[in-house]
Amino acid sequence: MSNPRRQWLLKFLRTMWDRIHTLWLARNNDRHGRTSKAKTQASLQQAHRTIRSLYLLKDLVLSEDRDLFYDDVSAHLQQPLRELNAWVTTHQGLIAYSVRVAKLAARSNTKPITEHFPHLQPHRKRRYNITELLPPPITYRNTKLTPSVSVTRSSRLRVKKSVVSPEKRPHLRQRSLHNLWPDPLG
């Protein structure tokens, strides 16, 4: 690449990066506020949105983790921004983990519906015989050669497979990433 082309490319890239950075700063100012008061207000609104979304999970967490939440979300949102951010930072991961463990526990103690209810209606017997609906079969003269040809058995010997008793079968374990973490159910 010649020197004028290289200089043009560097100038072009520098201009593009400057424009992208300016656009990014304008977007941040619009989203997070231009003044410190507007930034604080935007941060407070974000904390309120996060806390409201965590309170939607209140009924899904384990019963021992419900004491993390206040009785009323509006009373919780009256706290200052610093305390709201500290609560979110401290409890957000724990709430998400508690919801996952509660779902696993609910699934592990749930039986399929077929075990709860026996078959309500047994198979009904037919009210009619098949021969009543079909006409009687017509017999035809046998034209096959089997009466005059003898059938011989195959000379190939069948070998019986040995059955391994359940005690001697090897115990195979499925390896996965889940074996690296402890079981959340204890």
N, C-alpha and C positions, 0 to 999 in steps of 0.2 A: 504494500500500500504506500502510495507516495505521501510526502510530507504535507502538502495542502489538503489532501483527503483526510489524513489523520487529524489535522487541526480542525477541519470542519466537523468531523465526527465527535471530537472531544467537546467542541463548542455546542453542538446539538444536544449531546447527552447532558451536559451541565445545565443547559436551558431547560430541558425536559425535567430533570430532577428538581430544579428550583421551582418550576411550576407545580409539580406534583406535591412538593413539600408545602407550598403556599396553599394549595387546595386542601391538603390534609389539616393544616392549622386552622383554616376557615371552617372546616367541618367540625373540628374539635371545639372551636369557640361557639358555634351554633348549638352543638349538642350539650356541652358542659358549661356554657356561660362564658361571657367575656370578662365580667367583673368578679371580684371575689364573692360578693353577695349572690350573684347569679350562679356561680360555681357551687356555693354552699347549698343553694336551693335545689339545683339539679342533683347534687349528691344526696340530699335528703329525700327527694322523690324516688331516686333509685333504691335507697335503703327501704323506703316504704313499700315499693313494689316487691322487693325481694322478701321482706317479712310477710307480706300478704300471701305470696306464693308458698312460703313455708307453712303458714297457718292452714293452707288448704290440705296439707299432709297430716294435720294433727290427728285425724281419725285413723290414719293408716299406720302410724308408728306403733311400736310395742307399748304395752300398757305401762311399763316401768319408765318409759321415756316421755310420757305425756306431761310430766311435771316441768319439762323445759319451757312449756308454753304458758303464757298468762291466761287468765280466765277470759279476758276480752281483748281482742286485737287492737281496738281503739285506745285502750289504756296503755298498751305496750307502745303504740306509735307516738305517745305524748312525751317519751323520753328524748333527751338530746341526741344529736347526730352521732356523737362519739360513742355513746353507749349502744345505740342501735347497730352501728358498724361492728362493735366488739361482740355483740350478741350473735350477729350473722356469721362473723368469722369463727366464733367458738362453736356454734351449734349447727351450722349448715351441713357439714360432713356427717356429723352424728345423726342428724335427722334422716339424711339420705340412706345411711347405713341401716338405721332402724327400720325404715320402710322396706328395704330389700330383705332383711332378716324376717320381718313379719310376714312378707309374702311367701318366703321359703317355708316358714313354720306352718303357715296355713295350708300350703300345698302338701307338705309331708304328712299332715294329720288328716287329710281328706281322702276318703275312700271313693272309688268310682260309684256312680249311681246304680250300677247293676248289682253291687253288693248290698245296697240299702233296701232294694225292692225285689222280691222274688218275681218270677214271671207271673204277671197278673192273669193272663189268659193262656191256658195250655193250648197246645196245637189241637185244633178241631179235627174230628174225624170226618171223613168224606160222607156225605149223605147218600151217595150213589156208588154203584160199582162201575168200574171202567167198562166192563163188558156190556153194560146196559146201554151205553152211548155209542159204542162202536159196533159195526156190523161183524158178524162172525167171520173169522179168517178163511180165506180161500186156499185150499191146498193145491199145489202144483206137483207135477212129476219131478222127482229128483234127477237132475241131469249132471250132477257132479261126479267126478271120477273117484272120489274118496272110497267108495265101497270096494273098488278093485285095486286100489293102490294102498300099500301098507305104509304107515307113517313110522319113521325111525326116530329115535331120540338122538339129540345132538351128542357128539363124542366129547364135547367140551365139558370139563368138570367144573362144577361150581364150588368155590371155596367160601366157607362161612367166615364172616368177619368176626374177629374176637371182640367181645364186649368188655370194655374196661369198667370195673366197678367204680362207683362214685367216690370211694375213698382214695383210689389210686390216681384219679384224674388230677392233672396239674391245676393249681389255683392261679388263674390268670388275672392280673389287675390291669385295669385300663389306666394308662398314663395320660394325664392332662395337666394343664396349668392350675386346675383347681386343687391339685394335691399340694401345691406350694403354700397355700393359705390354710389357716385353721378352719375347721368346720364352724360356721356361725351358729349352729344350733347346739353346740356343746359337744 
